[in-house]
Amino acid sequence: MDSETVVISDTKVIVVSGARSNIGKTCLARALRKLLPGAVRIKIGHHPRKPGYDDGCFYPMGTSFSTIAFEHGDAHFLIIESNRILEEIRPECAIYLPADDPKPSAEMAKKKADIIRGEDLSISDMSILAERLGCNEAVIEKIAELSGAHKEQG
């Protein structure tokens, strides 16, 4: 391989974002990690790692996606808990968990979301997500269910 060859990772990225703290982002990210083989859970945040945080990797706010991707290049899926990372990347799937009294970054995260807790997810959108993530539609249905979205009835 010469120095001009570009290697594109086949790692798929799912971002779990939300209106504020304590709305279930970590719980959802853990469930997705268990669902998806080869997944690594990443949290990007302001605060130091919480006790008992044993099944994920913590990065401080401001860590670039390129750093995270490099350090986890062998992961099949990166499940990233963060709103701000959506300013830097367009993941294969963005999930948004709404709540009252949203923090400033929440509006942007909601606008970029593919799946929103409490809202319908169309069959066509499920098909698009399945293609982007390289999964079958049954896996996307499970992701939607875990996220609290509703499969649109047709």
Phi and psi in degrees as GROMACS dihedral restraints (atoms count N, CA, C in turn):
[ dihedral_restraints ]
;  ai    aj    ak    al  type     phi  dphi    fc
    3     4     5     6     1   -84.4    20    10
    4     5     6     7     1   171.6    20    10
    6     7     8     9     1   -68.8    20    10
    7     8     9    10     1   -14.2    20    10
    9    10    11    12     1   -94.3    20    10
   10    11    12    13     1    -3.6    20    10
   12    13    14    15     1   -73.2    20    10
   13    14    15    16     1   132.2    20    10
   15    16    17    18     1  -103.3    20    10
   16    17    18    19     1   127.2    20    10
   18    19    20    21     1   -99.9    20    10
   19    20    21    22     1   122.6    20    10
   21    22    23    24     1  -102.9    20    10
   22    23    24    25     1   123.3    20    10
   24    25    26    27     1   -70.2    20    10
   25    26    27    28     1   147.5    20    10
   27    28    29    30     1   -96.0    20    10
   28    29    30    31     1    13.7    20    10
   30    31    32    33     1   -65.2    20    10
   31    32    33    34     1   130.7    20    10
   33    34    35    36     1   -99.9    20    10
   34    35    36    37     1   143.0    20    10
   36    37    38    39     1  -115.8    20    10
   37    38    39    40     1   129.7    20    10
   39    40    41    42     1  -118.7    20    10
   40    41    42    43     1   124.8    20    10
   42    43    44    45     1  -105.4    20    10
   43    44    45    46     1   128.1    20    10
   45    46    47    48     1  -104.8    20    10
   46    47    48    49     1   112.2    20    10
   48    49    50    51     1  -119.3    20    10
   49    50    51    52     1   172.0    20    10
   51    52    53    54     1  -168.4    20    10
   52    53    54    55     1   169.5    20    10
   54    55    56    57     1   -66.1    20    10
   55    56    57    58     1   -33.2    20    10
   57    58    59    60     1  -168.2    20    10
   58    59    60    61     1  -175.7    20    10
   60    61    62    63     1   -71.7    20    10
   61    62    63    64     1   159.5    20    10
   63    64    65    66     1    60.7    20    10
   64    65    66    67     1    42.1    20    10
   66    67    68    69     1  -119.0    20    10
   67    68    69    70     1     4.0    20    10
   69    70    71    72     1   108.8    20    10
   70    71    72    73     1    12.9    20    10
   72    73    74    75     1   -60.9    20    10
   73    74    75    76     1   -47.0    20    10
   75    76    77    78     1   -66.4    20    10
   76    77    78    79     1   -42.9    20    10
   78    79    80    81     1   -58.8    20    10
   79    80    81    82     1   -45.5    20    10
   81    82    83    84     1   -65.0    20    10
   82    83    84    85     1   -45.6    20    10
   84    85    86    87     1   -60.4    20    10
   85    86    87    88     1   -39.5    20    10
   87    88    89    90     1   -64.2    20    10
   88    89    90    91     1   -42.6    20    10
   90    91    92    93     1   -64.2    20    10
   91    92    93    94     1   -39.5    20    10
   93    94    95    96     1   -66.7    20    10
   94    95    96    97     1   -38.9    20    10
   96    97    98    99     1   -60.3    20    10
   97    98    99   100     1   -39.8    20    10
   99   100   101   102     1   -69.6    20    10
  100   101   102   103     1   -33.6    20    10
  102   103   104   105     1   -72.9    20    10
  103   104   105   106     1   -37.3    20    10
  105   106   107   108     1  -104.7    20    10
  106   107   108   109     1   116.9    20    10
  108   109   110   111     1   -63.2    20    10
  109   110   111   112     1   139.8    20    10
  111   112   113   114     1    74.3    20    10
  112   113   114   115     1    19.8    20    10
  114   115   116   117     1   -88.8    20    10
  115   116   117   118     1   145.8    20    10
  117   118   119   120     1  -122.7    20    10
  118   119   120   121     1   134.0    20    10
  120   121   122   123     1   -96.8    20    10
  121   122   123   124     1   130.0    20    10
  123   124   125   126     1  -123.1    20    10
  124   125   126   127     1   135.6    20    10
  126   127   128   129     1  -119.7    20    10
  127   128   129   130     1   130.0    20    10
  129   130   131   132     1  -112.1    20    10
  130   131   132   133     1   123.5    20    10
  132   133   134   135     1  -155.4    20    10
  133   134   135   136     1   175.4    20    10
  135   136   137   138     1   -82.9    20    10
  136   137   138   139     1   -32.7    20    10
  138   139   140   141     1  -100.1    20    10
  139   140   141   142     1   152.7    20    10
  141   142   143   144     1   -60.6    20    10
  142   143   144   145     1   161.5    20    10
  144   145   146   147     1   -54.0    20    10
  145   146   147   148     1   136.1    20    10
  147   148   149   150     1   -80.1    20    10
  148   149   150   151     1   150.1    20    10
  150   151   152   153     1   -58.3    20    10
  151   152   153   154     1   142.6    20    10
  153   154   155   156     1    84.9    20    10
  154   155   156   157     1     5.7    20    10
  156   157   158   159     1   -83.0    20    10
  157   158   159   160     1    77.4    20    10
  159   160   161   162     1  -107.2    20    10
  160   161   162   163     1    -5.2    20    10
  162   163   164   165     1  -120.5    20    10
  163   164   165   166     1    24.2    20    10
  165   166   167   168     1  -153.1    20    10
  166   167   168   169     1   176.7    20    10
  168   169   170   171     1  -115.6    20    10
  169   170   171   172     1   135.1    20    10
  171   172   173   174     1  -104.6    20    10
  172   173   174   175     1   135.2    20    10
  174   175   176   177     1  -128.3    20    10
  175   176   177   178     1   140.3    20    10
  177   178   179   180     1   -71.0    20    10
  178   179   180   181     1   152.7    20    10
  180   181   182   183     1   -50.6    20    10
  181   182   183   184     1   135.9    20    10
  183   184   185   186     1   100.4    20    10
  184   185   186   187     1   -11.0    20    10
  186   187   188   189     1   -65.6    20    10
  187   188   189   190     1   132.2    20    10
  189   190   191   192     1   -76.2    20    10
  190   191   192   193     1   153.1    20    10
  192   193   194   195     1   -61.9    20    10
  193   194   195   196     1   -36.3    20    10
  195   196   197   198     1   -61.2    20    10
  196   197   198   199     1   -36.9    20    10
  198   199   200   201     1   -63.9    20    10
  199   200   201   202     1   -47.3    20    10
  201   202   203   204     1   -63.1    20    10
  202   203   204   205     1   -46.5    20    10
  204   205   206   207     1   -61.4    20    10
  205   206   207   208     1   -41.3    20    10
  207   208   209   210     1   -63.1    20    10
  208   209   210   211     1   -44.6    20    10
  210   211   212   213     1   -71.9    20    10
  211   212   213   214     1   -17.6    20    10
  213   214   215   216     1  -127.5    20    10
  214   215   216   217     1    35.8    20    10
  216   217   218   219     1   -61.3    20    10
  217   218   219   220     1   -20.6    20    10
  219   220   221   222     1   -90.8    20    10
  220   221   222   223     1    -2.1    20    10
  222   223   224   225     1   -74.6    20    10
  223   224   225   226     1   141.9    20    10
  225   226   227   228     1   -78.6    20    10
  226   227   228   229     1   -36.3    20    10
  228   229   230   231     1  -131.8    20    10
  229   230   231   232     1   138.8    20    10
  231   232   233   234     1  -109.6    20    10
  232   233   234   235     1   121.5    20    10
  234   235   236   237     1  -107.3    20    10
  235   236   237   238     1   108.0    20    10
  237   238   239   240     1  -110.7    20    10
  238   239   240   241     1   123.1    20    10
  240   241   242   243     1   -89.8    20    10
  241   242   243   244     1   106.8    20    10
  243   244   245   246     1  -177.8    20    10
  244   245   246   247     1   145.5    20    10
  246   247   248   249     1   -90.9    20    10
  247   248   249   250     1   -46.2    20    10
  249   250   251   252     1   -62.9    20    10
  250   251   252   253     1   -28.2    20    10
  252   253   254   255     1   -60.6    20    10
  253   254   255   256     1   -23.3    20    10
  255   256   257   258     1   -69.8    20    10
  256   257   258   259     1   -13.8    20    10
  258   259   260   261     1   -77.5    20    10
  259   260   261   262     1   -21.1    20    10
  261   262   263   264     1  -102.2    20    10
  262   263   264   265     1   -34.2    20    10
  264   265   266   267     1  -131.3    20    10
  265   266   267   268     1   163.6    20    10
  267   268   269   270     1  -115.1    20    10
  268   269   270   271     1    99.1    20    10
  270   271   272   273     1   -71.8    20    10
  271   272   273   274     1   167.5    20    10
  273   274   275   276     1   -66.3    20    10
  274   275   276   277     1   -28.2    20    10
  276   277   278   279     1  -150.5    20    10
  277   278   279   280     1   130.6    20    10
  279   280   281   282     1  -119.3    20    10
  280   281   282   283     1   130.2    20    10
  282   283   284   285     1  -116.2    20    10
  283   284   285   286     1   136.9    20    10
  285   286   287   288     1  -124.0    20    10
  286   287   288   289     1   132.4    20    10
  288   289   290   291     1  -110.5    20    10
  289   290   291   292     1   107.8    20    10
  291   292   293   294     1   -78.6    20    10
  292   293   294   295     1   162.7    20    10
  294   295   296   297     1  -168.6    20    10
  295   296   297   298     1   165.4    20    10
  297   298   299   300     1   -67.9    20    10
  298   299   300   301     1   158.2    20    10
  300   301   302   303     1    56.4    20    10
  301   302   303   304     1    56.4    20    10
  303   304   305   306     1   -69.5    20    10
  304   305   306   307     1   149.1    20    10
  306   307   308   309     1   -76.8    20    10
  307   308   309   310     1   166.0    20    10
  309   310   311   312     1   -55.9    20    10
  310   311   312   313     1   -36.9    20    10
  312   313   314   315     1   -77.0    20    10
  313   314   315   316     1    -6.5    20    10
  315   316   317   318     1   -67.3    20    10
  316   317   318   319     1   -39.5    20    10
  318   319   320   321     1   -60.3    20    10
  319   320   321   322     1   -46.2    20    10
  321   322   323   324     1   -62.0    20    10
  322   323   324   325     1   -43.5    20    10
  324   325   326   327     1   -62.7    20    10
  325   326   327   328     1   -41.7    20    10
  327   328   329   330     1   -64.2    20    10
  328   329   330   331     1   -40.9    20    10
  330   331   332   333     1   -63.0    20    10
  331   332   333   334     1   -30.1    20    10
  333   334   335   336     1   -92.7    20    10
  334   335   336   337     1    -1.8    20    10
  336   337   338   339     1   -75.2    20    10
  337   338   339   340     1   141.4    20    10
  339   340   341   342     1   -90.7    20    10
  340   341   342   343     1   -32.7    20    10
  342   343   344   345     1  -127.9    20    10
  343   344   345   346     1   129.8    20    10
  345   346   347   348     1  -125.5    20    10
  346   347   348   349     1   126.3    20    10
  348   349   350   351     1   -53.7    20    10
  349   350   351   352     1   132.7    20    10
  351   352   353   354     1    87.1    20    10
  352   353   354   355     1    -5.5    20    10
  354   355   356   357     1  -111.2    20    10
  355   356   357   358     1   163.8    20    10
  357   358   359   360     1   -76.0    20    10
  358   359   360   361     1   147.4    20    10
  360   361   362   363     1  -121.3    20    10
  361   362   363   364     1   118.6    20    10
  363   364   365   366     1   -72.6    20    10
  364   365   366   367     1   158.1    20    10
  366   367   368   369     1   -59.5    20    10
  367   368   369   370     1   -41.7    20    10
  369   370   371   372     1   -65.9    20    10
  370   371   372   373     1   -39.3    20    10
  372   373   374   375     1   -66.4    20    10
  373   374   375   376     1   -36.4    20    10
  375   376   377   378     1   -63.1    20    10
  376   377   378   379     1   -39.9    20    10
  378   379   380   381     1   -64.6    20    10
  379   380   381   382     1   -42.9    20    10
  381   382   383   384     1   -62.0    20    10
  382   383   384   385     1   -45.3    20    10
  384   385   386   387     1   -64.1    20    10
  385   386   387   388     1   -38.7    20    10
  387   388   389   390     1   -60.3    20    10
  388   389   390   391     1   -42.8    20    10
  390   391   392   393     1   -66.5    20    10
  391   392   393   394     1   -46.7    20    10
  393   394   395   396     1   -60.0    20    10
  394   395   396   397     1   -40.5    20    10
  396   397   398   399     1   -89.3    20    10
  397   398   399   400     1    -9.3    20    10
  399   400   401   402     1    68.9    20    10
  400   401   402   403     1    34.7    20    10
  402   403   404   405     1  -120.7    20    10
  403   404   405   406     1   164.1    20    10
  405   406   407   408     1   -83.1    20    10
  406   407   408   409     1   165.8    20    10
  408   409   410   411     1   -66.0    20    10
  409   410   411   412     1   -24.6    20    10
  411   412   413   414     1   -64.4    20    10
  412   413   414   415     1   -36.1    20    10
  414   415   416   417     1   -67.6    20    10
  415   416   417   418     1   -41.0    20    10
  417   418   419   420     1   -64.5    20    10
  418   419   420   421     1   -39.7    20    10
  420   421   422   423     1   -58.9    20    10
  421   422   423   424     1   -41.4    20    10
  423   424   425   426     1   -67.4    20    10
  424   425   426   427     1   -40.3    20    10
  426   427   428   429     1   -60.7    20    10
  427   428   429   430     1   -44.6    20    10
  429   430   431   432     1   -61.7    20    10
  430   431   432   433     1   -43.7    20    10
  432   433   434   435     1   -62.3    20    10
  433   434   435   436     1   -47.0    20    10
  435   436   437   438     1   -61.6    20    10
  436   437   438   439     1   -33.3    20    10
  438   439   440   441     1   -77.7    20    10
  439   440   441   442     1   -14.2    20    10
  441   442   443   444     1    87.2    20    10
  442   443   444   445     1    15.1    20    10
  444   445   446   447     1   -87.7    20    10
  445   446   447   448     1   163.8    20    10
  447   448   449   450     1  -113.5    20    10
  448   449   450   451     1   134.4    20    10
  450   451   452   453     1   -70.9    20    10
  451   452   453   454     1   124.7    20    10
  453   454   455   456     1   -62.2    20    10
  454   455   456   457     1   131.2    20    10
  456   457   458   459     1   -85.1    20    10
  457   458   459   460     1   127.3    20    10
